Amino acid sequence: MTKTRALLSSLVIATGLGVALAQEPDNTKMNQQTQPTADQAKNNKSDVKLAAQIRRAILKDKALSTYAHNIKIVAQDGKVTLRGPVKTDADKSAVEQKATEIAGAGNVTNELTVKGQ
């Protein structure tokens, strides 16, 4: 048993895994967002209506995954930001297309990510 522990310790030290496991993850870059978040969105009637119209269009499309149905839609001053994971590139494109049809070209920022990428 002691030989096994010594061998494992040597392996961890030799491969540098001990250092990698001890380091905290650094999400600083991910946490610095330039786009508005849902809690920062203003609740003016036109933006609430815009987000609701987009949400209805997305939910109406039963071909979209559950992930796509549950994305975040942030509307602020007529601009829309889409965030969250979707299952496929087709979901990502379809959601963006629906949002663009409603909000207008140039008013949609697509920050959707395909799950697993």
A tleap script that builds the chain and sets N, CA, C and O, in Angstrom:
source leaprc.protein.ff14SB
mol = sequence {
  NMET THR LYS THR ARG ALA LEU LEU SER SER
  LEU VAL ILE ALA THR GLY LEU GLY VAL ALA
  LEU ALA GLN GLU PRO ASP ASN THR LYS MET
  ASN GLN GLN THR GLN PRO THR ALA ASP GLN
  ALA LYS ASN ASN LYS SER ASP VAL LYS LEU
  ALA ALA GLN ILE ARG ARG ALA ILE LEU LYS
  ASP LYS ALA LEU SER THR TYR ALA HIE ASN
  ILE LYS ILE VAL ALA GLN ASP GLY LYS VAL
  THR LEU ARG GLY PRO VAL LYS THR ASP ALA
  ASP LYS SER ALA VAL GLU GLN LYS ALA THR
  GLU ILE ALA GLY ALA GLY ASN VAL THR ASN
  GLU LEU THR VAL LYS GLY CGLN
}
set mol.1.N position { 0.825 -1.188 0.000 }
set mol.1.CA position { 0.000 0.000 0.000 }
set mol.1.C position { 0.864 1.244 0.000 }
set mol.1.O position { 0.557 2.209 -0.700 }
set mol.2.N position { 1.951 1.240 0.781 }
set mol.2.CA position { 2.837 2.393 0.868 }
set mol.2.C position { 3.548 2.620 -0.460 }
set mol.2.O position { 3.749 3.762 -0.874 }
set mol.3.N position { 3.928 1.534 -1.125 }
set mol.3.CA position { 4.597 1.667 -2.422 }
set mol.3.C position { 3.640 2.276 -3.451 }
set mol.3.O position { 4.051 3.080 -4.288 }
set mol.4.N position { 2.380 1.894 -3.386 }
set mol.4.CA position { 1.385 2.429 -4.316 }
set mol.4.C position { 1.202 3.926 -4.108 }
set mol.4.O position { 1.152 4.681 -5.079 }
set mol.5.N position { 1.103 4.361 -2.868 }
set mol.5.CA position { 0.964 5.787 -2.572 }
set mol.5.C position { 2.182 6.573 -3.033 }
set mol.5.O position { 2.056 7.655 -3.605 }
set mol.6.N position { 3.343 6.025 -2.781 }
set mol.6.CA position { 4.579 6.699 -3.181 }
set mol.6.C position { 4.646 6.812 -4.701 }
set mol.6.O position { 5.055 7.842 -5.236 }
set mol.7.N position { 4.243 5.753 -5.388 }
set mol.7.CA position { 4.240 5.768 -6.850 }
set mol.7.C position { 3.255 6.795 -7.386 }
set mol.7.O position { 3.569 7.530 -8.323 }
set mol.8.N position { 2.056 6.852 -6.793 }
set mol.8.CA position { 1.055 7.837 -7.219 }
set mol.8.C position { 1.526 9.254 -6.937 }
set mol.8.O position { 1.348 10.140 -7.774 }
set mol.9.N position { 2.115 9.482 -5.790 }
set mol.9.CA position { 2.631 10.812 -5.463 }
set mol.9.C position { 3.700 11.235 -6.445 }
set mol.9.O position { 3.724 12.385 -6.883 }
set mol.10.N position { 4.583 10.318 -6.793 }
set mol.10.CA position { 5.635 10.622 -7.761 }
set mol.10.C position { 5.044 10.941 -9.123 }
set mol.10.O position { 5.513 11.846 -9.812 }
set mol.11.N position { 4.020 10.203 -9.509 }
set mol.11.CA position { 3.366 10.421 -10.798 }
set mol.11.C position { 2.700 11.797 -10.837 }
set mol.11.O position { 2.807 12.511 -11.834 }
set mol.12.N position { 2.022 12.164 -9.767 }
set mol.12.CA position { 1.353 13.465 -9.699 }
set mol.12.C position { 2.374 14.587 -9.779 }
set mol.12.O position { 2.174 15.558 -10.508 }
set mol.13.N position { 3.451 14.463 -9.046 }
set mol.13.CA position { 4.485 15.502 -9.049 }
set mol.13.C position { 5.166 15.573 -10.408 }
set mol.13.O position { 5.399 16.664 -10.928 }
set mol.14.N position { 5.486 14.422 -10.986 }
set mol.14.CA position { 6.190 14.389 -12.268 }
set mol.14.C position { 5.348 14.965 -13.400 }
set mol.14.O position { 5.886 15.608 -14.302 }
set mol.15.N position { 4.052 14.746 -13.368 }
set mol.15.CA position { 3.204 15.232 -14.460 }
set mol.15.C position { 2.688 16.635 -14.232 }
set mol.15.O position { 2.130 17.252 -15.139 }
set mol.16.N position { 2.872 17.142 -13.026 }
set mol.16.CA position { 2.400 18.492 -12.741 }
set mol.16.C position { 0.930 18.551 -12.404 }
set mol.16.O position { 0.362 19.637 -12.289 }
set mol.17.N position { 0.299 17.391 -12.241 }
set mol.17.CA position { -1.125 17.377 -11.927 }
set mol.17.C position { -1.407 18.006 -10.572 }
set mol.17.O position { -2.470 18.593 -10.371 }
set mol.18.N position { -0.476 17.892 -9.648 }
set mol.18.CA position { -0.670 18.476 -8.328 }
set mol.18.C position { -0.852 19.980 -8.416 }
set mol.18.O position { -1.683 20.547 -7.705 }
set mol.19.N position { -0.085 20.632 -9.279 }
set mol.19.CA position { -0.200 22.080 -9.440 }
set mol.19.C position { -1.512 22.432 -10.127 }
set mol.19.O position { -2.182 23.384 -9.727 }
set mol.20.N position { -1.888 21.676 -11.155 }
set mol.20.CA position { -3.113 21.967 -11.889 }
set mol.20.C position { -4.345 21.786 -11.012 }
set mol.20.O position { -5.308 22.544 -11.131 }
set mol.21.N position { -4.324 20.792 -10.136 }
set mol.21.CA position { -5.484 20.549 -9.298 }
set mol.21.C position { -5.611 21.585 -8.180 }
set mol.21.O position { -6.713 21.831 -7.687 }
set mol.22.N position { -4.508 22.186 -7.783 }
set mol.22.CA position { -4.528 23.143 -6.685 }
set mol.22.C position { -4.939 24.547 -7.126 }
set mol.22.O position { -5.308 25.368 -6.286 }
set mol.23.N position { -4.884 24.832 -8.411 }
set mol.23.CA position { -5.195 26.170 -8.896 }
set mol.23.C position { -6.692 26.389 -8.980 }
set mol.23.O position { -7.444 25.496 -9.370 }
set mol.24.N position { -7.112 27.579 -8.611 }
set mol.24.CA position { -8.508 27.957 -8.722 }
set mol.24.C position { -8.807 28.344 -10.173 }
set mol.24.O position { -7.947 28.914 -10.844 }
set mol.25.N position { -10.003 28.046 -10.662 }
set mol.25.CA position { -10.354 28.472 -12.019 }
set mol.25.C position { -10.427 29.994 -12.105 }
set mol.25.O position { -10.845 30.657 -11.155 }
set mol.26.N position { -10.026 30.533 -13.228 }
set mol.26.CA position { -10.046 31.982 -13.414 }
set mol.26.C position { -11.059 32.319 -14.501 }
set mol.26.O position { -10.794 32.129 -15.688 }
set mol.27.N position { -12.213 32.817 -14.092 }
set mol.27.CA position { -13.283 33.179 -15.015 }
set mol.27.C position { -13.388 34.681 -15.201 }
set mol.27.O position { -14.433 35.189 -15.607 }
set mol.28.N position { -12.327 35.380 -14.910 }
set mol.28.CA position { -12.357 36.844 -14.966 }
set mol.28.C position { -12.824 37.347 -16.322 }
set mol.28.O position { -13.680 38.228 -16.394 }
set mol.29.N position { -12.275 36.801 -17.387 }
set mol.29.CA position { -12.649 37.263 -18.724 }
set mol.29.C position { -14.104 36.941 -19.041 }
set mol.29.O position { -14.795 37.746 -19.665 }
set mol.30.N position { -14.575 35.765 -18.612 }
set mol.30.CA position { -15.965 35.384 -18.870 }
set mol.30.C position { -16.934 36.276 -18.096 }
set mol.30.O position { -18.036 36.561 -18.565 }
set mol.31.N position { -16.523 36.706 -16.928 }
set mol.31.CA position { -17.410 37.485 -16.070 }
set mol.31.C position { -17.503 38.954 -16.462 }
set mol.31.O position { -18.371 39.667 -15.960 }
set mol.32.N position { -16.637 39.416 -17.339 }
set mol.32.CA position { -16.678 40.800 -17.776 }
set mol.32.C position { -17.551 40.897 -19.010 }
set mol.32.O position { -17.096 40.675 -20.132 }
set mol.33.N position { -18.818 41.233 -18.787 }
set mol.33.CA position { -19.768 41.291 -19.887 }
set mol.33.C position { -19.998 42.734 -20.289 }
set mol.33.O position { -20.113 43.625 -19.447 }
set mol.34.N position { -20.063 42.941 -21.586 }
set mol.34.CA position { -20.342 44.279 -22.083 }
set mol.34.C position { -21.816 44.440 -22.433 }
set mol.34.O position { -22.329 45.559 -22.467 }
set mol.35.N position { -22.486 43.348 -22.688 }
set mol.35.CA position { -23.905 43.382 -23.033 }
set mol.35.C position { -24.738 43.378 -21.761 }
set mol.35.O position { -24.282 42.882 -20.731 }
set mol.36.N position { -25.935 43.916 -21.810 }
set mol.36.CA position { -26.782 43.940 -20.618 }
set mol.36.C position { -27.217 42.537 -20.211 }
set mol.36.O position { -27.372 41.648 -21.048 }
set mol.37.N position { -27.408 42.363 -18.924 }
set mol.37.CA position { -27.938 41.101 -18.418 }
set mol.37.C position { -29.415 41.285 -18.128 }
set mol.37.O position { -29.910 42.413 -18.115 }
set mol.38.N position { -30.115 40.205 -17.897 }
set mol.38.CA position { -31.560 40.264 -17.706 }
set mol.38.C position { -31.938 41.173 -16.542 }
set mol.38.O position { -32.944 41.880 -16.608 }
set mol.39.N position { -31.138 41.158 -15.477 }
set mol.39.CA position { -31.487 41.993 -14.330 }
set mol.39.C position { -31.205 43.475 -14.562 }
set mol.39.O position { -31.679 44.324 -13.808 }
set mol.40.N position { -30.434 43.787 -15.605 }
set mol.40.CA position { -30.149 45.186 -15.924 }
set mol.40.C position { -31.122 45.764 -16.943 }
set mol.40.O position { -31.138 46.973 -17.175 }
set mol.41.N position { -31.926 44.906 -17.546 }
set mol.41.CA position { -32.855 45.367 -18.569 }
set mol.41.C position { -33.914 46.271 -17.948 }
set mol.41.O position { -34.404 46.025 -16.846 }
set mol.42.N position { -34.244 47.308 -18.678 }
set mol.42.CA position { -35.298 48.204 -18.214 }
set mol.42.C position { -36.641 47.555 -18.541 }
set mol.42.O position { -36.772 46.843 -19.537 }
set mol.43.N position { -37.601 47.801 -17.722 }
set mol.43.CA position { -38.908 47.180 -17.925 }
set mol.43.C position { -39.878 48.109 -18.633 }
set mol.43.O position { -41.052 48.184 -18.271 }
set mol.44.N position { -39.377 48.828 -19.664 }
set mol.44.CA position { -40.330 49.673 -20.382 }
set mol.44.C position { -41.209 48.778 -21.258 }
set mol.44.O position { -40.799 47.685 -21.649 }
set mol.45.N position { -42.392 49.239 -21.555 }
set mol.45.CA position { -43.400 48.408 -22.226 }
set mol.45.C position { -42.947 47.871 -23.563 }
set mol.45.O position { -43.217 46.715 -23.889 }
set mol.46.N position { -42.258 48.694 -24.351 }
set mol.46.CA position { -41.869 48.236 -25.683 }
set mol.46.C position { -40.836 47.109 -25.611 }
set mol.46.O position { -40.890 46.176 -26.413 }
set mol.47.N position { -39.897 47.179 -24.665 }
set mol.47.CA position { -38.899 46.117 -24.544 }
set mol.47.C position { -39.501 44.836 -23.982 }
set mol.47.O position { -39.148 43.741 -24.419 }
set mol.48.N position { -40.396 44.963 -23.027 }
set mol.48.CA position { -41.076 43.790 -22.471 }
set mol.48.C position { -41.897 43.109 -23.569 }
set mol.48.O position { -41.899 41.883 -23.683 }
set mol.49.N position { -42.585 43.904 -24.364 }
set mol.49.CA position { -43.400 43.364 -25.464 }
set mol.49.C position { -42.507 42.681 -26.508 }
set mol.49.O position { -42.845 41.610 -27.011 }
set mol.50.N position { -41.377 43.301 -26.827 }
set mol.50.CA position { -40.447 42.736 -27.799 }
set mol.50.C position { -39.932 41.376 -27.329 }
set mol.50.O position { -39.950 40.409 -28.090 }
set mol.51.N position { -39.475 41.301 -26.080 }
set mol.51.CA position { -38.968 40.037 -25.538 }
set mol.51.C position { -40.069 38.981 -25.510 }
set mol.51.O position { -39.810 37.814 -25.805 }
set mol.52.N position { -41.292 39.372 -25.158 }
set mol.52.CA position { -42.413 38.428 -25.111 }
set mol.52.C position { -42.754 37.889 -26.499 }
set mol.52.O position { -43.046 36.703 -26.651 }
set mol.53.N position { -42.717 38.755 -27.504 }
set mol.53.CA position { -42.998 38.308 -28.881 }
set mol.53.C position { -41.957 37.292 -29.338 }
set mol.53.O position { -42.297 36.287 -29.962 }
set mol.54.N position { -40.697 37.555 -29.028 }
set mol.54.CA position { -39.631 36.631 -29.417 }
set mol.54.C position { -39.799 35.307 -28.675 }
set mol.54.O position { -39.682 34.236 -29.270 }
set mol.55.N position { -40.074 35.387 -27.380 }
set mol.55.CA position { -40.274 34.171 -26.579 }
set mol.55.C position { -41.418 33.335 -27.142 }
set mol.55.O position { -41.292 32.116 -27.256 }
set mol.56.N position { -42.530 33.972 -27.496 }
set mol.56.CA position { -43.678 33.240 -28.065 }
set mol.56.C position { -43.289 32.549 -29.374 }
set mol.56.O position { -43.658 31.397 -29.604 }
set mol.57.N position { -42.549 33.247 -30.224 }
set mol.57.CA position { -42.143 32.664 -31.507 }
set mol.57.C position { -41.233 31.456 -31.296 }
set mol.57.O position { -41.329 30.464 -32.019 }
set mol.58.N position { -40.360 31.545 -30.313 }
set mol.58.CA position { -39.449 30.430 -30.026 }
set mol.58.C position { -40.233 29.243 -29.458 }
set mol.58.O position { -40.035 28.106 -29.886 }
set mol.59.N position { -41.111 29.503 -28.509 }
set mol.59.CA position { -41.884 28.416 -27.891 }
set mol.59.C position { -42.850 27.759 -28.870 }
set mol.59.O position { -43.172 26.578 -28.736 }
set mol.60.N position { -43.301 28.515 -29.837 }
set mol.60.CA position { -44.230 28.002 -30.845 }
set mol.60.C position { -43.570 26.949 -31.735 }
set mol.60.O position { -44.244 26.057 -32.250 }
set mol.61.N position { -42.256 27.054 -31.915 }
set mol.61.CA position { -41.513 26.131 -32.777 }
set mol.61.C position { -41.148 24.878 -31.993 }
set mol.61.O position { -40.154 24.861 -31.267 }
set mol.62.N position { -41.948 23.837 -32.139 }
set mol.62.CA position { -41.746 22.592 -31.389 }
set mol.62.C position { -40.539 21.800 -31.885 }
set mol.62.O position { -40.130 20.840 -31.232 }
set mol.63.N position { -39.962 22.178 -33.022 }
set mol.63.CA position { -38.774 21.496 -33.528 }
set mol.63.C position { -37.523 21.911 -32.743 }
set mol.63.O position { -36.505 21.219 -32.785 }
set mol.64.N position { -37.601 23.031 -32.031 }
set mol.64.CA position { -36.454 23.492 -31.245 }
set mol.64.C position { -36.317 22.661 -29.975 }
set mol.64.O position { -37.303 22.144 -29.449 }
set mol.65.N position { -35.091 22.538 -29.490 }
set mol.65.CA position { -34.833 21.775 -28.270 }
set mol.65.C position { -35.337 22.525 -27.037 }
set mol.65.O position { -35.637 23.717 -27.102 }
set mol.66.N position { -35.424 21.827 -25.941 }
set mol.66.CA position { -35.809 22.444 -24.673 }
set mol.66.C position { -34.800 23.524 -24.290 }
set mol.66.O position { -35.167 24.558 -23.732 }
set mol.67.N position { -33.534 23.276 -24.594 }
set mol.67.CA position { -32.506 24.283 -24.327 }
set mol.67.C position { -32.836 25.583 -25.061 }
set mol.67.O position { -32.755 26.668 -24.484 }
set mol.68.N position { -33.206 25.467 -26.329 }
set mol.68.CA position { -33.525 26.656 -27.128 }
set mol.68.C position { -34.752 27.367 -26.578 }
set mol.68.O position { -34.818 28.596 -26.590 }
set mol.69.N position { -35.717 26.606 -26.098 }
set mol.69.CA position { -36.925 27.210 -25.527 }
set mol.69.C position { -36.631 27.990 -24.258 }
set mol.69.O position { -37.415 28.855 -23.869 }
set mol.70.N position { -35.511 27.697 -23.605 }
set mol.70.CA position { -35.202 28.300 -22.314 }
set mol.70.C position { -34.045 29.293 -22.332 }
set mol.70.O position { -33.463 29.576 -21.285 }
set mol.71.N position { -33.709 29.817 -23.479 }
set mol.71.CA position { -32.620 30.795 -23.542 }
set mol.71.C position { -33.035 32.096 -22.872 }
set mol.71.O position { -34.218 32.341 -22.633 }
set mol.72.N position { -32.048 32.919 -22.577 }
set mol.72.CA position { -32.330 34.246 -22.024 }
set mol.72.C position { -32.504 35.226 -23.176 }
set mol.72.O position { -31.721 35.231 -24.126 }
set mol.73.N position { -33.528 36.047 -23.082 }
set mol.73.CA position { -33.793 37.087 -24.075 }
set mol.73.C position { -33.787 38.406 -23.323 }
set mol.73.O position { -34.657 38.657 -22.489 }
set mol.74.N position { -32.807 39.245 -23.619 }
set mol.74.CA position { -32.691 40.539 -22.950 }
set mol.74.C position { -32.970 41.616 -23.987 }
set mol.74.O position { -32.253 41.732 -24.981 }
set mol.75.N position { -34.012 42.402 -23.753 }
set mol.75.CA position { -34.359 43.507 -24.654 }
set mol.75.C position { -34.108 44.816 -23.925 }
set mol.75.O position { -34.573 45.021 -22.803 }
set mol.76.N position { -33.371 45.690 -24.578 }
set mol.76.CA position { -33.086 46.995 -24.001 }
set mol.76.C position { -32.985 48.015 -25.123 }
set mol.76.O position { -32.144 47.897 -26.015 }
set mol.77.N position { -33.844 49.006 -25.067 }
set mol.77.CA position { -33.870 50.080 -26.070 }
set mol.77.C position { -34.027 49.542 -27.487 }
set mol.77.O position { -33.419 50.063 -28.422 }
set mol.78.N position { -34.840 48.501 -27.647 }
set mol.78.CA position { -35.106 47.933 -28.966 }
set mol.78.C position { -34.041 46.965 -29.461 }
set mol.78.O position { -34.201 46.364 -30.524 }
set mol.79.N position { -32.968 46.808 -28.713 }
set mol.79.CA position { -31.901 45.863 -29.057 }
set mol.79.C position { -32.112 44.595 -28.243 }
set mol.79.O position { -32.526 44.657 -27.085 }
set mol.80.N position { -31.830 43.456 -28.842 }
set mol.80.CA position { -32.059 42.165 -28.193 }
set mol.80.C position { -30.750 41.398 -28.107 }
set mol.80.O position { -29.987 41.332 -29.071 }
set mol.81.N position { -30.501 40.818 -26.930 }
set mol.81.CA position { -29.355 39.941 -26.740 }
set mol.81.C position { -29.883 38.563 -26.379 }
set mol.81.O position { -30.704 38.419 -25.473 }
set mol.82.N position { -29.403 37.549 -27.098 }
set mol.82.CA position { -29.787 36.156 -26.855 }
set mol.82.C position { -28.621 35.466 -26.159 }
set mol.82.O position { -27.484 35.538 -26.624 }
set mol.83.N position { -28.906 34.795 -25.041 }
set mol.83.CA position { -27.844 34.127 -24.286 }
set mol.83.C position { -28.299 32.754 -23.829 }
set mol.83.O position { -29.485 32.504 -23.615 }
set mol.84.N position { -27.321 31.871 -23.687 }
set mol.84.CA position { -27.586 30.554 -23.121 }
set mol.84.C position { -27.188 29.443 -24.062 }
set mol.84.O position { -26.830 29.693 -25.213 }
set mol.85.N position { -27.248 28.215 -23.579 }
set mol.85.CA position { -26.882 27.070 -24.410 }
set mol.85.C position { -28.057 26.566 -25.243 }
set mol.85.O position { -29.209 26.624 -24.814 }
set mol.86.N position { -27.751 26.079 -26.421 }
set mol.86.CA position { -28.714 25.371 -27.262 }
set mol.86.C position { -28.078 24.047 -27.655 }
set mol.86.O position { -26.873 23.864 -27.488 }
set mol.87.N position { -28.873 23.130 -28.172 }
set mol.87.CA position { -28.341 21.788 -28.477 }
set mol.87.C position { -27.559 21.727 -29.785 }
set mol.87.O position { -26.563 21.010 -29.877 }
set mol.88.N position { -28.001 22.474 -30.799 }
set mol.88.CA position { -27.386 22.332 -32.123 }
set mol.88.C position { -27.180 23.696 -32.775 }
set mol.88.O position { -27.732 24.709 -32.344 }
set mol.89.N position { -26.371 23.686 -33.823 }
set mol.89.CA position { -26.194 24.900 -34.619 }
set mol.89.C position { -27.508 25.304 -35.290 }
set mol.89.O position { -27.776 26.489 -35.487 }
set mol.90.N position { -28.326 24.303 -35.638 }
set mol.90.CA position { -29.627 24.597 -36.257 }
set mol.90.C position { -30.525 25.357 -35.276 }
set mol.90.O position { -31.222 26.292 -35.669 }
set mol.91.N position { -30.508 24.953 -33.994 }
set mol.91.CA position { -31.261 25.679 -32.963 }
set mol.91.C position { -30.771 27.122 -32.870 }
set mol.91.O position { -31.566 28.061 -32.820 }
set mol.92.N position { -29.471 27.277 -32.848 }
set mol.92.CA position { -28.867 28.608 -32.726 }
set mol.92.C position { -29.306 29.508 -33.872 }
set mol.92.O position { -29.693 30.656 -33.654 }
set mol.93.N position { -29.247 28.992 -35.078 }
set mol.93.CA position { -29.644 29.772 -36.256 }
set mol.93.C position { -31.138 30.082 -36.267 }
set mol.93.O position { -31.544 31.197 -36.596 }
set mol.94.N position { -31.950 29.094 -35.906 }
set mol.94.CA position { -33.402 29.290 -35.920 }
set mol.94.C position { -33.835 30.332 -34.897 }
set mol.94.O position { -34.695 31.164 -35.186 }
set mol.95.N position { -33.249 30.294 -33.711 }
set mol.95.CA position { -33.594 31.272 -32.673 }
set mol.95.C position { -33.186 32.668 -33.121 }
set mol.95.O position { -33.950 33.622 -32.975 }
set mol.96.N position { -31.985 32.783 -33.664 }
set mol.96.CA position { -31.529 34.096 -34.134 }
set mol.96.C position { -32.425 34.618 -35.253 }
set mol.96.O position { -32.749 35.805 -35.290 }
set mol.97.N position { -32.822 33.741 -36.156 }
set mol.97.CA position { -33.686 34.150 -37.263 }
set mol.97.C position { -35.032 34.655 -36.746 }
set mol.97.O position { -35.532 35.680 -37.210 }
set mol.98.N position { -35.611 33.945 -35.796 }
set mol.98.CA position { -36.898 34.370 -35.237 }
set mol.98.C position { -36.772 35.726 -34.546 }
set mol.98.O position { -37.632 36.591 -34.710 }
set mol.99.N position { -35.710 35.908 -33.783 }
set mol.99.CA position { -35.498 37.177 -33.085 }
set mol.99.C position { -35.282 38.315 -34.073 }
set mol.99.O position { -35.773 39.423 -33.862 }
set mol.100.N position { -34.554 38.048 -35.146 }
set mol.100.CA position { -34.285 39.075 -36.160 }
set mol.100.C position { -35.557 39.457 -36.909 }
set mol.100.O position { -35.765 40.627 -37.228 }
set mol.101.N position { -36.408 38.468 -37.189 }
set mol.101.CA position { -37.682 38.754 -37.865 }
set mol.101.C position { -38.542 39.706 -37.029 }
set mol.101.O position { -39.260 40.544 -37.575 }
set mol.102.N position { -38.467 39.575 -35.728 }
set mol.102.CA position { -39.305 40.391 -34.841 }
set mol.102.C position { -38.626 41.717 -34.488 }
set mol.102.O position { -39.268 42.767 -34.536 }
set mol.103.N position { -37.349 41.682 -34.137 }
set mol.103.CA position { -36.651 42.896 -33.676 }
set mol.103.C position { -36.086 43.711 -34.836 }
set mol.103.O position { -35.859 44.913 -34.699 }
set mol.104.N position { -35.860 43.066 -35.969 }
set mol.104.CA position { -35.292 43.763 -37.116 }
set mol.104.C position { -33.804 43.484 -37.263 }
set mol.104.O position { -33.103 43.210 -36.289 }
set mol.105.N position { -33.343 43.561 -38.499 }
set mol.105.CA position { -31.927 43.304 -38.790 }
set mol.105.C position { -31.057 44.323 -38.070 }
set mol.105.O position { -31.385 45.509 -38.016 }
set mol.106.N position { -29.961 43.856 -37.525 }
set mol.106.CA position { -29.035 44.732 -36.827 }
set mol.106.C position { -29.402 45.006 -35.379 }
set mol.106.O position { -28.681 45.718 -34.681 }
set mol.107.N position { -30.515 44.451 -34.922 }
set mol.107.CA position { -30.951 44.682 -33.544 }
set mol.107.C position { -30.790 43.458 -32.651 }
set mol.107.O position { -31.239 43.469 -31.504 }
set mol.108.N position { -30.154 42.399 -33.160 }
set mol.108.CA position { -30.017 41.162 -32.389 }
set mol.108.C position { -28.546 40.817 -32.223 }
set mol.108.O position { -27.794 40.761 -33.196 }
set mol.109.N position { -28.145 40.587 -30.973 }
set mol.109.CA position { -26.801 40.090 -30.660 }
set mol.109.C position { -26.951 38.656 -30.212 }
set mol.109.O position { -27.615 38.377 -29.214 }
set mol.110.N position { -26.335 37.742 -30.950 }
set mol.110.CA position { -26.463 36.318 -30.673 }
set mol.110.C position { -25.264 35.857 -29.858 }
set mol.110.O position { -24.160 35.738 -30.388 }
set mol.111.N position { -25.475 35.598 -28.577 }
set mol.111.CA position { -24.435 35.067 -27.707 }
set mol.111.C position { -24.765 33.633 -27.286 }
set mol.111.O position { -24.295 33.153 -26.255 }
set mol.112.N position { -25.579 32.963 -28.099 }
set mol.112.CA position { -25.934 31.572 -27.816 }
set mol.112.C position { -24.722 30.674 -28.020 }
set mol.112.O position { -23.887 30.935 -28.886 }
set mol.113.N position { -24.629 29.629 -27.230 }
set mol.113.CA position { -23.537 28.661 -27.392 }
set mol.113.C position { -24.159 27.291 -27.621 }
set mol.113.O position { -25.199 26.962 -27.049 }
set mol.114.N position { -23.508 26.502 -28.463 }
set mol.114.CA position { -23.966 25.143 -28.711 }
set mol.114.C position { -23.396 24.285 -27.589 }
set mol.114.O position { -22.189 24.292 -27.346 }
set mol.115.N position { -24.264 23.547 -26.907 }
set mol.115.CA position { -23.853 22.745 -25.755 }
set mol.115.C position { -22.740 21.784 -26.161 }
set mol.115.O position { -22.850 21.055 -27.146 }
set mol.116.N position { -21.675 21.805 -25.380 }
set mol.116.CA position { -20.547 20.923 -25.661 }
set mol.116.C position { -19.434 21.631 -26.407 }
set mol.116.O position { -18.374 21.042 -26.621 }
set mol.117.N position { -19.642 22.877 -26.810 }
set mol.117.CA position { -18.574 23.607 -27.503 }
set mol.117.C position { -17.934 24.583 -26.571 }
set mol.117.O position { -17.011 25.297 -26.964 }
savepdb mol mol.pdb
quit
